Amino acid sequence: MGKIKEEKLTRANVDENDPEEWARYREQLLDRAEGRIKTAVKELQEFGIMDENGHPVKKELPPDMKPRSKTDV
């Protein structure tokens, strides 16, 4: 027999009064967040913004972000 597919819990369907279900919901949130963080870090490294240790490659601000820039929002 195949595996039983676990229900994807959402804020709308999680039973907050069930500690086990609430823990599963929080674990699912953390798993999804971890995936998004890994994707963002990979992109920052590919763009040359962040090194493999998580440090910014450039420390200088772009010209339009410097304090004396005449650019505004």
Buried (B, 14 or more C-beta within 10 A) or exposed (E): EEEEEEEEBEEEEBEEEEEEBBEBBEEBBEEEEEEEEEEEEEEBBEEEEBEEEEEEEEEEEEEEEEEEEEEEE
